[in-house]
Amino acid sequence: MEISLVTAFLGGVLALLSPCGALLLPAFFASVIGQRMRLLLHGGVFYLGLVVTLVPLGLGLGAVGSLLTEYRGALIVTTSVILILLGLVQAAGFGFDLSKALPGAGSLQQRAHSRGGFVRTVLLGAASGVAGFCSGPILGAILTLAVAQGNTWNAGVMLAVYGLGMVVPLTILAAVWHKLSPRALSVLRGRGFRFLGRDLHTTSVVTGLLIVALGVVFWTTNGLVSAPSLLPTGIQRGLQSYSGVLANPLVDAILLAAVVVVVITIWAVRRSRNQVKVQQPSEEEVL
């Protein structure tokens, strides 16, 4: 599985937990949607909205990157420098809202808050994919990696995985929102602190340092080409001996999504069984 796809997924998770709007979406979904099946359905619709916005953006940047493959060396250096700068910006608590650079993004956010039902959910997803002052550097880093892919299709898949990284924790957190303790919410939100006269936030600092590390790794591994694989070499050879299609980034994305779906399904089934046991009266209560 490609490191870039795992990075995109983690980027989506961190964007959801960014300080400016940390946990606002899970709280909204938990209070408005309620029932578990409706929550899962709305989560899917929200992801559809994310894909409508993010994937075309990734495809466009991937197309630009494919035109620059002749200058791969310069592209790797430029990408690494941009990633390091974006990481420092994120760690220092600065940010920017990429939605302001996209035509129609402002009106899309307004329509999302004026509608209801599934229309509101899909519009909220479309707006949330690119909006957010604190998550701007994170999305900027993912878009930079999309350009560096040098492949239109791979870049589109990467942005789809980034959206998946947002919607999976959103759905899980919304499902358990009312059971989370104040301490758990505090941990998820992170905490602010002051350093060298500037107010910083733990989530932003950790995210920023991860982006900086990614920039360094991207530089030292020739654009992740020589980066160690997430699967042992023996397993990779065994898989590739059966079918070359397994080297396709789309297959990687599908496998990642399948793992996420399996984990969520197991969690939901166990949770349902526990609730049924709690609701069933004991023999003493029946008597």
N, C-alpha and C positions, 0 to 999 in steps of 0.2 A: 504494500500500500504506500502511495506516495506521501512524503512528508508534507508537501504543499497542501494536500487535501486535509490532513490532520490539523495543520496550522489554520486552514480556513475554518474548520469546525470549531476549534478552540477560540478563534477570533470572534465567531458569532456568539459563543457563550460569554466571552468577556465584554462584548458590546452590549449584551442584554444586562449585564451586571455593572455597567459603567456608572460612576457616581451621580451624574446629572439626573439620570432617570432610573436609577437602580430600583428594580423590582416594581416599577409603576405598572408595567404591562401585566405581570402575574397577578398583581392586586386587582387590576381592572377585570381580567378574565375571571378571577375567582368570585368577584362580587356581582358580575353581570350575567355570567353564563350558568354557573351553578352545577347542573347535573353532569356526571362524568362523561357519558356518551356525547352529550352536546359539547362538552369541553373539547373532547378529541376531534369532533367534527369541525368546531370553530378553529382548533389548532391547525387542521389541514387546510382550511380556507385561508387562515392567516398566512400559512406557508405559500399558498398560491399567490397571494398578494406580494410576498417577498420575492418570489421567483419572477413575477411579471416585471418588477423593477430591477432586480439585481442581475438576472441572467443576460438581458440585452446589454446592460452596461458591461458585463464581463466579456460578452461576445465582441463588442465594439473594441474594447481595449486589447483583447486577444488578437483581433485583426490588425491593430496597429503594431503589436509586438511581432506578428508574423512578417511584417514589412521590414523589421529591424534585425532579423536573424543574421544578416550579413555582418552586422556590427555587434555580434554576441558579446565579445569581450568588453566593449564600452557599455553595453546594456547591463551586464552583470555588475560592473563597478557602479554605474548610476543607480541601479536598483538597490544595491547594498547601502550606498550613502543615503538614499532617500529613506530607507527603512530605519537606519540608525538615527537620522534626524527626527523622523516621526516618533520613534521610541523615546527620544529625549524630550520632545514636545509633550508627549503623553505623560511621562514620568513627572515633568515639571508642573503638571496641572493645567497646561494650556490646551486649547482645542479649537475646532472649527466645525461648522455645520455644512457638509457637502450638499445638502438639499437646496441651499441657497444658490448654488451654481447651476442647478437643473431647472429649466423652465417648467412652470406648472406645479412644482413641488409644494409651494405654499398653499395654493388653492386645493390641492389634493388633501393636505392635512385638514383644512377647514371642512371639506366635504366629509371626511372620515368622522369628524365629531358631530356633524349635523344629521347623519344617517343612523339607521338602526339595523339590527339583525346581522345576517351574513354579509350584506353590502357594506356595513360599517367595518366588519372584521377584515374583509379583503382590502378595503381602502386603508385601514389602519396598518395592515401588513405592508402594502405598497409604500406607505409613507415612512414606516419605521425602518425599512431597509436602508434608507440613505440619510435619515434625519438623526440628529443628536450631536450636540456640541462636544461632549466628552468622548463619544465613540467615533468622532470624525477621524482622528489619527489611526484608529484601528481599521476602519474601512479603507482609509487611504493606503495603509500597509497591504491589505488584501488586494486592492486594485493595482498597486504597484507590482505585486507578485503575479497578478493576472497578465499584465503587460509582458513581464519577463518570461511567461510561459512560451511565448513565440508560437502559440497555437490557438486559433479561435475557439475550437471546441473545448479544449482543456480549460481555457479561461472561463467559459460559460459554466462548466461543471464545478469549477472552484467556487464561483459565486453562489451556485445552488447549494453547495455544501456549507458555505458561510451562513446562508439563510437557515439551513437545517440546524446549525449550531445555535441559532437564536430560538427557534421554535421548540426544540426538544426540552431545554430547561424551563422555557416559558410554560409549557403544558404540564410538566411535572410539578413545578412550584405552585401553579394555580390549583392543581388537584389537592395539594396538601396545605394550601395557604392557611386555612383556618386552624390547622393543628400545629403550626409552627410556633414555637415559644419565642418570647421577646429576645432571648439570648441567641437563638438560631437566626432570627431576622437581623440581629446586630452583626453577627458573623458574616452573613451574606452581604450586608451593606458595606462592610469594611468600616474603617474609622479614619477620621481626619487627624492630622498632626501638623505641627509647625516646625519648619527647618530653614535655617538661614533667613529668617524673617518672612518666609512664604508659607501660606497654608497649602498643605499637600494632602493626598488621600492614599491610603494603602492600596486600594484597588488600582488606581491610576499608576502608582509607582511600580507595582509588580507587573502590570500589563506593559508599561513602557520599557522596563528592563527586559522583558521577554521579546519585545519587538527589536530592541537593540541587539540582543543575542542572536535573533534570527538574521538580522542584517550581517553580523559578523560571520555566522555560519554560511550564509549565502555567498559571501565573498570568498571564504576559505575553501569552499567545496565546489567552486566553479558553477555557481547557480544550482546547488543541491545535486549536481550530477554525481559527484563522488561522495555524497553523504551516505552514512551507513543506513541500510534498509531497516524498516521496522519489523521485518520478518527475517528469520535466520536464512542464510544463503541456501542451505540444504532444502528447506521447505519451499523456497522460491523456485529452485530448479525442478523440484518435483511437480509443483503446480504448473510451471511453464512447459514441462514435458508433455502434459496432457492437452494444453491448448494455449496458443499464443494470445487468445482474446483476453486472458487474465491480466495481461500487461496494459490493458486499456484503462485510462483514468475513469471512464464512465463505469466500468465494472467495479473499480475501487469505490466509487461514490455509492453505487448500489449496495455493495457489501457493507459499507459503513452505515448506510440507512437501514439495512436489514438487521444489523446488530442492534441498532438503537431501537427499532420496532420490537424485536424479541425481548430486550431488556424491559421496555415499557409494558409489554403485554404480560410478562411474568410478574412484574411488580403490581399491575392492576388486578390480576387474578388472585394473587396472595392477599392483597388488600381487601378484595371483595369477600374472600373466604373468612378473613378475620372479622369483618363487619357482620357477616352472617352469624358467626359464633357468638359475637357479643349481643346480637339482637335476640337470639334464641333464649327463651326463659329456662332457667334451671329447674330441676325436679322439685326443689323446695318451693320455688315460686309458683309452680303449677298446683302443688298441693295446697 
